[in-house]
Amino acid sequence: MKLSARLSTLAGATALVLGAFAGAVPANAAPVGTAAVTPPDISVTNVKQHLADLQTIATNNGGNRAHGRTGYKASIDFVKAKLDAAGYTTTLQQFTYNGATGYNLIADWPGGDPNQVVMSGSHLDSVTSGPGINDNGSGSAAILETALAVSRAQFQPTKHLRFGWWGAEELGLVGSKYYVNNLPATERAKISGYLNFDMIGSPNPGYFVYDDDPTIEQTFKNYFAGLGIPTEIETEGDGRSDHAPFKNAGVPVGGLFSGADYTKTSAQAQKWGGTAGQAFDRCYHSSCDTTANINDTALDRNADAIAYAIWNLASGTTTPPTGTVFENTADVSVPDNGAAVTSSVTVSGISGNAPSNLSVGVNIVHTYIGDLVVDLVAPDGSVYNLHNRSGGSADNINQTYTVNASSEVANGVWKLRVQDKAAIDTGYINSFKLTFP
């Protein structure tokens, strides 16, 4: 992952659809659900062998796999050879940065609708100070093994599958920017979703899910919910990895992350294990980011989550509809046992009434959601309850709701209203967005 200031940009206005929603939409609101497709298990032993091979490449090439160094080219050649043998159509894309040649590797699996592309990617370069096994051998090895699992299963999804390994991410997302900027607009429009995996085996791991596209996000959350593992919104790497160029170009994005140099809190250690007060990865951008710097459990769970998302997102039978997103990302503090607060978006340019399937994205960071009442307030003051003191001692609401708002005029000021009804808890509204199909 690249070191930089956090970027804050709005996502594009396209939402993925996995197929039919599970069940009918109740009168007020209900979380979005999907019917799951079961992928094969991704062998963590195989993923770790890929990491061992990347470690050997680094060891034999000056201790790193950085842009412009022999270790990076050897890494690209290693991944390409495996994909070629598995039946992928591979393309090596060259670019120049800081006077050195860089490489992106693109691999397409034959078949699927070429107008609906599900793409997964990871950066393959390391920093110069170490072999980069967690950052980002972990993501690169996991999507490599998932791509090989696609081949072994002879998976024939409805949508077209594409994988990418990016160069020079550590120098400013150079490779992925080059790919996106050189992709014709008509081809960019065919990418129905880009999934990014950067650091997924951190030794003191957290389980973080990107909150950019609601359907991709919910797909990952569904997987972890099935394991009984709570997740949090990914913020440490927001805008700092290869999803950013895709997002800026209007492509729906999502992904997973297990933490870098941020410190794990006591609350996070309580729900995930590990050590509070220590970084998620104490070897971040250091020489000790070796094969010893991997948590096998996190690597295994995240690799399986990648396969789950790819199998499900690529198996949809409907063309993603175009939508318009209105979002407010300003933080609004929620007073402890206090008055209700609101986050507002102004909707304009939508003719007629709101739809019967208005998508409401709610992202609230809070230590006890069992105290919260959350409502959507329409421009005329009509109230649609989204969350009413449920969830007990769980923390954070990161949920997409579907609201039948067909009786409401679309244009105007819509509000997310949040009230904490009991004492001794803290939190804030992180973001609120409406998606009009």
C-alpha positions as CSV (number, residue, x, y, z in Angstrom):
1,M,0.0,0.0,0.0
2,K,1.2,3.5,-0.9
3,L,1.9,6.1,1.8
4,S,-0.1,9.3,1.1
5,A,-2.7,11.6,2.5
6,R,-6.3,10.2,2.5
7,L,-8.3,11.0,-0.6
8,S,-12.0,11.7,-0.4
9,T,-13.9,11.2,-3.6
10,L,-17.5,10.3,-4.5
11,A,-18.1,6.9,-6.1
12,G,-19.4,6.6,-9.6
13,A,-23.1,6.4,-10.2
14,T,-23.4,2.7,-11.2
15,A,-24.6,-0.1,-8.8
16,L,-24.1,-3.8,-9.3
17,V,-27.0,-6.2,-9.1
18,L,-26.3,-9.8,-8.1
19,G,-29.7,-11.1,-9.2
20,A,-33.1,-11.2,-7.4
21,F,-33.3,-9.8,-3.8
22,A,-34.2,-12.4,-1.2
23,G,-37.8,-12.0,-0.4
24,A,-40.2,-9.1,-0.8
25,V,-39.4,-5.5,0.4
26,P,-41.5,-4.7,3.5
27,A,-43.5,-1.5,3.8
28,N,-40.8,0.6,5.4
29,A,-37.3,-0.7,4.9
30,A,-35.2,-3.8,4.8
31,P,-31.6,-4.6,4.3
32,V,-30.6,-5.7,0.9
33,G,-30.0,-9.5,0.6
34,T,-28.8,-11.9,-2.1
35,A,-28.9,-15.5,-3.0
36,A,-25.4,-16.9,-2.6
37,V,-23.4,-19.0,-5.0
38,T,-20.9,-21.4,-3.3
39,P,-17.3,-21.2,-4.7
40,P,-14.6,-23.8,-4.1
41,D,-12.4,-23.5,-1.0
42,I,-9.2,-21.6,-1.7
43,S,-6.3,-23.5,-0.3
44,V,-4.3,-21.4,2.1
45,T,-1.5,-23.8,1.6
46,N,-1.4,-22.9,-2.0
47,V,-1.6,-19.2,-1.3
48,K,1.3,-19.5,1.2
49,Q,3.4,-21.4,-1.4
50,H,2.9,-18.5,-3.8
51,L,4.2,-16.2,-1.0
52,A,7.2,-18.5,-0.4
53,D,8.0,-18.2,-4.1
54,L,7.7,-14.4,-4.0
55,Q,10.0,-14.4,-1.0
56,T,12.6,-16.5,-2.8
57,I,12.4,-14.1,-5.8
58,A,13.0,-11.1,-3.4
59,T,15.9,-12.9,-1.7
60,N,17.5,-13.7,-5.0
61,N,17.1,-10.1,-6.2
62,G,18.5,-7.8,-3.6
63,G,15.8,-8.4,-1.0
64,N,12.9,-6.6,-2.7
65,R,10.5,-6.7,-5.6
66,A,10.2,-2.9,-6.2
67,H,9.5,-1.0,-9.4
68,G,12.4,-1.0,-11.8
69,R,14.2,-3.7,-9.9
70,T,14.9,-7.3,-11.2
71,G,12.8,-8.7,-8.4
72,Y,9.6,-7.0,-9.8
73,K,10.1,-8.3,-13.3
74,A,10.8,-11.8,-11.9
75,S,7.5,-11.6,-9.9
76,I,5.5,-10.6,-13.0
77,D,7.1,-13.5,-15.0
78,F,6.3,-15.9,-12.1
79,V,2.6,-15.0,-12.0
80,K,2.2,-14.8,-15.8
81,A,3.6,-18.3,-16.3
82,K,1.1,-19.8,-13.9
83,L,-1.8,-18.0,-15.6
84,D,-0.7,-18.9,-19.1
85,A,-0.5,-22.6,-18.1
86,A,-4.0,-22.3,-16.6
87,G,-5.6,-21.1,-19.9
88,Y,-5.8,-17.4,-19.3
89,T,-5.2,-14.8,-22.0
90,T,-2.5,-12.6,-20.5
91,T,-1.3,-9.2,-21.6
92,L,1.8,-7.5,-20.3
93,Q,1.4,-3.8,-20.3
94,Q,4.6,-1.6,-20.1
95,F,4.9,1.9,-18.7
96,T,7.8,4.1,-17.7
97,Y,8.2,5.8,-14.4
98,N,11.2,7.5,-12.8
99,G,13.3,6.4,-15.8
100,A,12.5,2.7,-15.3
101,T,10.2,0.3,-17.1
102,G,7.2,-0.9,-15.1
103,Y,4.7,-3.7,-15.9
104,N,1.0,-4.4,-15.3
105,L,-0.2,-8.0,-16.0
106,I,-3.8,-8.4,-17.2
107,A,-5.4,-11.9,-17.3
108,D,-8.7,-12.6,-19.0
109,W,-10.6,-15.8,-18.4
110,P,-12.4,-16.9,-21.7
111,G,-16.1,-16.5,-21.9
112,G,-18.7,-14.4,-20.1
113,D,-20.5,-11.3,-21.3
114,P,-17.7,-9.0,-22.5
115,N,-20.0,-6.0,-21.8
116,Q,-20.1,-6.9,-18.1
117,V,-16.6,-7.4,-16.6
118,V,-15.9,-8.3,-13.0
119,M,-12.3,-7.4,-12.4
120,S,-10.1,-8.1,-9.4
121,G,-6.6,-6.7,-8.8
122,S,-3.7,-6.3,-6.5
123,H,-0.4,-4.5,-6.6
124,L,2.6,-6.8,-7.1
125,D,5.4,-4.4,-6.3
126,S,7.1,-4.0,-2.9
127,V,8.9,-1.0,-1.4
128,T,12.7,-1.1,-1.8
129,S,13.2,-1.8,1.9
130,G,11.8,-5.3,2.0
131,P,10.3,-8.3,0.1
132,G,6.7,-7.0,0.6
133,I,5.1,-10.3,1.5
134,N,2.0,-8.9,3.3
135,D,2.2,-5.6,1.3
136,N,1.3,-6.9,-1.1
137,G,2.3,-10.4,-1.8
138,S,-0.8,-11.4,0.2
139,G,-3.3,-9.9,-2.1
140,S,-1.4,-10.9,-5.2
141,A,-1.0,-14.5,-4.1
142,A,-4.7,-14.8,-3.1
143,I,-6.1,-13.5,-6.4
144,L,-3.6,-15.7,-8.2
145,E,-4.8,-18.8,-6.4
146,T,-8.4,-17.7,-7.0
147,A,-7.7,-17.3,-10.7
148,L,-6.2,-20.8,-10.7
149,A,-9.3,-22.1,-8.9
150,V,-11.5,-20.6,-11.6
151,S,-9.4,-22.6,-14.1
152,R,-9.5,-25.9,-12.2
153,A,-13.3,-25.6,-11.8
154,Q,-13.7,-24.5,-15.4
155,F,-16.0,-21.9,-14.0
156,Q,-18.3,-20.4,-16.7
157,P,-19.8,-17.3,-15.2
158,T,-22.4,-15.0,-16.8
159,K,-20.0,-12.1,-16.7
160,H,-16.5,-11.9,-17.9
161,L,-13.7,-12.3,-15.4
162,R,-10.5,-10.3,-15.5
163,F,-7.6,-10.1,-13.1
164,G,-4.8,-7.5,-12.8
165,W,-1.5,-7.2,-11.0
166,W,-0.2,-3.7,-10.8
167,G,3.2,-2.2,-10.9
168,A,4.6,0.9,-9.0
169,E,1.7,1.2,-6.6
170,E,4.1,2.1,-3.9
171,L,5.2,5.2,-5.9
172,G,1.7,6.6,-6.3
173,L,-0.7,4.0,-7.9
174,V,1.3,4.5,-11.1
175,G,0.5,1.2,-12.8
176,S,-3.3,1.1,-12.1
177,K,-3.6,4.8,-13.1
178,Y,-1.8,4.0,-16.4
179,Y,-4.2,1.1,-17.0
180,V,-7.3,3.1,-16.3
181,N,-6.2,6.2,-18.2
182,N,-5.3,4.2,-21.3
183,L,-8.5,2.2,-21.3
184,P,-11.0,3.7,-23.7
185,A,-14.2,5.1,-22.1
186,T,-16.3,2.4,-23.8
187,E,-14.1,-0.3,-22.2
188,R,-14.1,1.3,-18.8
189,A,-18.0,1.4,-18.9
190,K,-18.0,-2.4,-19.3
191,I,-16.3,-2.9,-15.9
192,S,-19.3,-3.6,-13.7
193,G,-17.1,-3.8,-10.6
194,Y,-13.4,-3.7,-9.6
195,L,-12.3,-5.5,-6.4
196,N,-9.0,-4.5,-4.8
197,F,-7.0,-6.6,-2.4
198,D,-4.0,-4.9,-0.7
199,M,-2.7,-6.4,2.6
200,I,-5.0,-9.2,3.6
201,G,-2.7,-11.3,5.9
202,S,-1.6,-8.8,8.5
203,P,0.0,-10.4,11.6
204,N,-2.3,-8.6,14.0
205,P,-5.3,-8.5,11.7
206,G,-8.5,-6.7,11.5
207,Y,-11.3,-7.4,9.0
208,F,-12.0,-4.3,7.0
209,V,-14.4,-4.0,4.0
210,Y,-14.4,-1.1,1.6
211,D,-17.7,0.8,1.8
212,D,-17.7,2.4,-1.7
213,D,-20.2,0.3,-3.7
214,P,-23.2,-1.0,-1.6
215,T,-23.6,-4.3,-3.4
216,I,-19.9,-5.2,-3.5
217,E,-19.7,-4.2,0.2
218,Q,-22.7,-6.3,1.2
219,T,-21.3,-9.3,-0.7
220,F,-18.2,-9.3,1.4
221,K,-20.2,-8.6,4.6
222,N,-22.5,-11.5,3.9
223,Y,-19.5,-13.9,3.7
224,F,-18.0,-12.8,7.0
225,A,-21.4,-12.8,8.6
226,G,-21.7,-16.4,7.7
227,L,-18.5,-17.1,9.6
228,G,-19.7,-15.0,12.6
229,I,-16.9,-12.5,12.1
230,P,-17.7,-8.8,12.5
231,T,-16.3,-6.3,10.0
232,E,-15.5,-2.6,10.0
233,I,-15.4,0.0,7.3
234,E,-12.0,0.3,5.7
235,T,-10.7,3.8,6.2
236,E,-6.9,3.5,6.7
237,G,-6.2,2.8,3.1
238,D,-9.1,4.9,1.6
239,G,-7.7,6.4,-1.6
240,R,-4.3,4.9,-1.0
241,S,-4.5,1.8,-3.2
242,D,-5.3,0.8,-6.7
243,H,-9.1,1.0,-6.4
244,A,-8.8,4.8,-6.4
245,P,-8.2,5.3,-10.2
246,F,-11.1,3.0,-11.0
247,K,-13.3,4.8,-8.5
248,N,-12.3,8.2,-9.9
249,A,-13.3,7.0,-13.4
250,G,-16.8,6.0,-12.3
251,V,-16.2,2.3,-11.8
252,P,-18.0,0.7,-8.8
253,V,-15.2,-0.6,-6.4
254,G,-14.9,-2.7,-3.3
255,G,-12.3,-4.8,-1.5
256,L,-10.7,-6.1,1.7
257,F,-7.9,-5.0,4.0
258,S,-6.5,-6.4,7.2
259,G,-4.7,-3.3,8.4
260,A,-1.3,-1.6,8.1
261,D,0.4,0.8,10.6
262,Y,-2.7,2.0,12.4
263,T,-3.0,0.7,16.0
264,K,-5.5,-2.0,17.0
265,T,-7.8,-0.7,19.7
266,S,-9.0,-2.6,22.7
267,A,-12.5,-3.0,21.2
268,Q,-11.0,-4.4,18.0
269,A,-8.8,-6.8,19.9
270,Q,-11.9,-8.0,21.9
271,K,-13.8,-8.9,18.8
272,W,-11.0,-10.1,16.5
273,G,-8.3,-11.3,18.9
274,G,-4.7,-10.1,18.6
275,T,-2.9,-7.5,20.6
276,A,-4.4,-4.1,21.4
277,G,-2.0,-1.1,21.3
278,Q,0.0,-2.7,18.5
279,A,-0.1,-1.9,14.8
280,F,-2.0,-4.3,12.6
281,D,1.3,-4.8,10.7
282,R,4.4,-3.8,12.7
283,C,6.5,-4.7,9.6
284,Y,4.7,-2.4,7.3
285,H,7.1,-1.1,4.7
286,S,10.0,-2.7,6.5
287,S,12.6,-5.4,5.9
288,C,10.7,-7.8,8.2
289,D,7.7,-8.0,5.9
290,T,8.6,-11.6,5.1
291,T,6.7,-14.9,5.0
292,A,7.0,-14.8,8.9
293,N,4.8,-11.6,8.8
294,I,1.6,-13.4,7.8
295,N,-1.4,-14.4,9.9
296,D,-2.6,-17.7,8.3
297,T,-6.1,-17.4,9.6
298,A,-6.7,-13.9,8.2
299,L,-5.1,-14.9,4.9
300,D,-7.3,-18.0,4.6
301,R,-10.5,-16.2,5.5
302,N,-9.8,-13.3,3.1
303,A,-8.8,-15.6,0.3
304,D,-12.1,-17.5,0.6
305,A,-14.0,-14.2,0.8
306,I,-12.4,-13.2,-2.5
307,A,-13.6,-16.3,-4.2
308,Y,-17.1,-15.9,-2.7
309,A,-17.3,-12.4,-4.1
310,I,-16.0,-13.3,-7.5
311,W,-18.3,-16.3,-7.9
312,N,-21.3,-14.3,-6.8
313,L,-20.7,-11.0,-8.5
314,A,-19.9,-12.8,-11.8
315,S,-22.9,-15.1,-11.7
316,G,-25.6,-12.4,-11.9
317,T,-27.9,-12.6,-14.9
318,T,-29.1,-9.0,-15.1
319,T,-27.4,-6.0,-16.6
320,P,-26.5,-3.4,-13.8
321,P,-28.8,-0.4,-14.1
322,T,-27.4,3.1,-14.2
323,G,-28.2,5.1,-11.0
324,T,-27.6,8.5,-9.6
325,V,-25.9,8.8,-6.2
326,F,-26.3,11.7,-3.7
327,E,-23.9,11.4,-0.8
328,N,-22.9,13.3,2.3
329,T,-19.5,12.2,3.8
330,A,-19.2,14.8,6.5
331,D,-19.0,13.4,10.0
332,V,-21.9,14.3,12.4
333,S,-21.4,13.6,16.1
334,V,-24.2,11.7,17.8
335,P,-24.7,13.0,21.3
336,D,-24.8,10.4,24.1
337,N,-28.4,10.0,25.2
338,G,-29.1,13.3,23.6
339,A,-31.1,15.1,20.9
340,A,-31.4,13.7,17.4
341,V,-29.0,14.8,14.7
342,T,-29.2,14.7,11.0
343,S,-27.1,14.3,7.8
344,S,-28.6,15.8,4.7
345,V,-28.4,15.4,1.0
346,T,-30.1,17.6,-1.6
347,V,-31.6,15.6,-4.5
348,S,-32.0,17.5,-7.8
349,G,-32.5,16.6,-11.4
350,I,-34.7,13.5,-10.7
351,S,-38.1,13.8,-12.4
352,G,-41.3,12.8,-10.6
353,N,-41.5,10.7,-7.5
354,A,-38.8,8.7,-5.7
355,P,-38.7,5.0,-6.6
356,S,-40.2,2.1,-4.8
357,N,-36.7,0.7,-4.4
358,L,-34.7,3.7,-3.1
359,S,-31.3,2.6,-1.9
360,V,-30.3,4.2,1.4
361,G,-26.7,3.7,2.4
362,V,-26.1,4.2,6.1
363,N,-22.6,4.3,7.7
364,I,-22.7,5.0,11.5
365,V,-19.7,4.4,13.7
366,H,-21.0,3.8,17.2
367,T,-20.1,1.7,20.2
368,Y,-23.6,0.3,21.0
369,I,-26.1,0.3,18.1
370,G,-28.8,-1.1,20.4
371,D,-29.3,2.5,21.6
372,L,-29.8,4.0,18.2
373,V,-33.0,5.0,16.3
374,V,-32.3,5.7,12.7
375,D,-34.8,7.2,10.3
376,L,-34.9,8.5,6.7
377,V,-36.8,11.8,6.6
378,A,-38.3,12.7,3.2
379,P,-38.4,16.3,1.9
380,D,-42.1,16.6,3.1
381,G,-41.2,15.4,6.6
382,S,-42.5,11.8,6.1
383,V,-40.4,9.4,8.2
384,Y,-39.2,5.9,7.2
385,N,-37.7,3.9,10.1
386,L,-34.5,2.1,9.2
387,H,-33.2,0.9,12.6
388,N,-35.0,0.9,15.9
389,R,-32.7,0.0,18.9
390,S,-31.9,-3.5,17.5
391,G,-28.5,-5.2,17.4
392,G,-27.9,-5.2,21.1
393,S,-24.2,-4.6,22.0
394,A,-23.0,-4.7,18.5
395,D,-21.1,-1.7,17.2
396,N,-21.4,0.3,14.0
397,I,-24.1,0.3,11.4
398,N,-22.8,-0.2,7.8
399,Q,-25.9,-1.2,5.9
400,T,-27.8,-0.5,2.7
401,Y,-31.5,-0.4,3.1
402,T,-34.3,-0.4,0.5
403,V,-37.1,2.0,1.0
404,N,-40.5,2.2,-0.8
405,A,-40.5,6.0,-1.3
406,S,-42.8,6.1,-4.3
407,S,-45.2,8.4,-2.6
408,E,-42.5,11.1,-2.2
409,V,-41.3,13.8,-4.6
410,A,-37.8,12.9,-5.5
411,N,-36.2,16.4,-5.5
412,G,-35.5,18.2,-2.2
413,V,-33.6,17.8,1.0
414,W,-33.5,14.2,2.4
415,K,-32.2,13.6,5.9
416,L,-30.8,10.7,7.8
417,R,-31.9,11.3,11.4
418,V,-30.1,9.5,14.3
419,Q,-30.8,9.6,18.0
420,D,-29.0,7.8,20.9
421,K,-31.6,6.9,23.4
422,A,-29.5,5.7,26.3
423,A,-26.3,6.7,28.1
424,I,-22.6,5.7,28.1
425,D,-22.0,5.4,24.4
426,T,-20.3,7.4,21.7
427,G,-20.4,7.6,17.9
428,Y,-21.0,9.6,14.8
429,I,-22.6,9.5,11.4
430,N,-19.8,8.7,9.0
431,S,-21.7,9.0,5.7
432,F,-25.2,8.8,4.2
433,K,-26.2,8.3,0.6
434,L,-29.2,7.8,-1.6
435,T,-29.0,5.9,-4.9
436,F,-31.8,6.5,-7.4
437,P,-32.0,3.7,-10.0
